Amino acid sequence: MCGRFAIAITVGFHDRFGVQDTGIPVIPRYNIAPTQEVPIVVSESPRTIVSMRWGLVPRWAKDPKIGSRMINARAETLEERPAFRDALASRRCLVPATGFFEWKKVGSRRIPYYVRLKGHPLFAFAGLYDRWRDPAGEDIATFTIITTRPNAAVSPLHDRMPAVLLREYEERWVASGALSPEEREGMLEPVDAHLMEAYPVGPQVSNPNIESEDIIRPVQDGLPGI
């Protein structure tokens, strides 16, 4: 599962993802939670940024509240659920990030950890998106983050992790046209654990109303980074 992530560095964001500045705010975010708006990269001739709400609401949904239950999509079962199967065919997106959070149970405590790629300040999760029209006729764009099995860096924290796309896969992921099962499986494999690092952070991340750079700072908690 991925229920919190960050875009802590935005310098060079547009060049990194090959998008033009369309006026959509791209500012540092340290505690992104479900239902919040996030800058998402899509390929809609040309590649561009769209502000989307985290939590997929399929276009056929009767109630947008379904989005709070669809913040993640399991890579292994994407074709089994209509909401994800339809998006997988033609509405794939990049979810920019600098890291994500998971909680490790230590006795009676749950210690939050920040997980990031070494030497890669900005990367992308594999995502899916859709647009839902409300009764007033307004389109609402929403997305979900695909998860996969954990690598050795994340498995001590959780039994799932977001599918981090290698940079060489990003262009194909957002390109039009269906992916073969072999392509998809290769892209959504867990990233090499040696490329990642995880360290404990403070409890502020548990509160989605707190937004501060301090959230991603390591803490001296007697718990070494993984």
N, C-alpha and C positions, 0 to 999 in steps of 0.2 A: 504494500500500500504506500501511496505517497499522499500525505495530507497537509504538508507544509513545504514550501520551497522559497528560494530567494533569487533575486536578480540584483546582486549587491554592487556590480560594476556595470556601468552603462557607457563609459567612454569607448568609442569605436564600435558601438552596437550596430549602427547602420552598415558600416563597411563589413563587419564580421558576418552579417547575414545577407548581405547583398541587396539591401532594400533602400529606397529613397525616403527622405524625411517628409512625411505627409502631414505633419502637425500633431500626430498622436503622441501624447506624452510618454517618454521613455525615461523614467527616473529610477534611482536606486530603490529597491524594495527588499526588506530584510525578513519579512514575516508574511508571505502570501498564503492566504487561507481560502478554502472553498467559498464560492459565491462572489469572490472579489474579481474586479476587472484586471486583466493582464494583457500586455502587448504580445500578440501571437503572429507568427510569420506564416503566410500562405502564398501559394503560387496562383494568382488570379490575373495573370497577364497585365503587368509583370508581377514579380514577387513583391509582396507588400506587407505592411503591418496592419493588423486589425485588432481593435480592442475587444476582448471577449471575456465573458463571465465563466469562471471555473465551475464546471458541473454540467455535463452534456444534457441538453434538452432536445430530443429528437423532434423533427419538424411535425411529426404526426402526434406528438404528446398532447393530451388534454389539459394537463396541469404542469406548469413550469417547475413545481416543487420536486418533480422527479429528478431534477438536476443535482440536488444535494446527495442523492444516492448513486450518482454516476460520475464521480470525480475521477475514478480510475477504471481502466478496461484491461482485463487480463489478456496478455498476448496469446495464450494458448487457446482461448475460446472466442476470439474476435468474430469468427464467422458463424458462431452459434447464436448470437443475440442480434436481432434485427437492427437495433439502434447502432450497434458497432459495425455490423456487416455492411450496411449501406454507406456509412461514412468511410469505411476502409477502402471501398472501391473508388471513391472520387473526392473525398474531403479529408485529406491528410494534412497535418500541419506540424510546424516546429514550435515547441514551447521553450523559449529561451530561459536559461537559468545559469546561476553560478554555483548552486548547491541545493541540497534538500536536507530535511530533518527526519530522524527516526529516534524512537525512545527505547532505551535499554533498561530492562528490569534488573535492579540490583537490590536484593532483599525486598523490602517493602517500598522501595523508591523506584521511580521511573526517571532515568537520566536522559535528557535530550542530547542527541549528537548531531553535529553538522557534518555532512558528507559532501565532498567536492572532488573534482578532477585536479590532479597535480599539474601545474603549469598551463592550465586551460581556464582562464578566468571566465570565459563565456562558452557555453555549449548548449545543446538542445536535447530535450526529451522528445520522443516520438508521441505525437498527439493526433486526435481526431476531432473534427468540429462539425457543427450543424447550425442552422438558423431556424428559429421558431418565431412565428408571428403571433403577437398577442391580440386580444379582442379589439384593441384600438387600431390595429393595422401596423404596428411597429415591429420591425424585425429585431430579434434579440439573438446575437451570436454567442455561442457557448462552446466549450471544449472539454475534453477529458484527456488525462495522461495515461498512456499505456504502461502497464507494469509487467515485469518478467520475474523469473526466479532470481534470488540474490547471489551475488558473488561472495568470495571469502571476506571481503571488507565489510559487507552489509549483513551477512548471515548471522553474526552475533547480535544484531539489533532487531532484525525483522525477517520474516520468511518471504517477503516480496521487496522489489525495488523498482523505481522507475526505469523504463527502457531508455538508456542514454544512447543517442545515435552517434556513431563515429562520423567525423566531419565528411568523409568521402561518401557517406550514405545520404546526407541531407538533401542533395539536389534530387536524387531519385525518389526519396520519400515524398516530397511535395509535388513531384511532377504528375501530370495527368496520366490516367490509364491505370489499370489494375496491376497489382504486383503478383508474381507467381508465389506459391507457397514457399518455395525454396528461397526466393529473394527476401520475403517477409521474415522468415525464420532467421536468416542470417543477420538481417538488420536489427532484429529485436533480441538477439543474444545478449546476456549480461556482459557489460563492458569488463575488460580485464581488471581484476582487483588490484594489480600492481599500479594501475594508473590512478587509483583513488586513495583518499585519506579521510579519516573520520576522527573527530575530537569532541569532547563534551563541552556543552555550552550551558548558559544559565537558564533558569526556569521561565524567563519572560516569554519565550517563544510559545508557551502554552496559551498565552492570552493573545488572540488575534487582533485586539485593539492596540497592542503595543507595536510600534514601528521604530526601530532604532538600530544603528550599526552595532551597538553593544550585543545584540542578539546573536551575532555570528562570531563573537570573540571567544577564544578558548577560556575555560575557567579552570582554576586550580581546585580540583575536586578529588584528588587522589585516584583519579581514573585515567589511565594513559590513553592516548589516541590509539585507535585500532589500526 
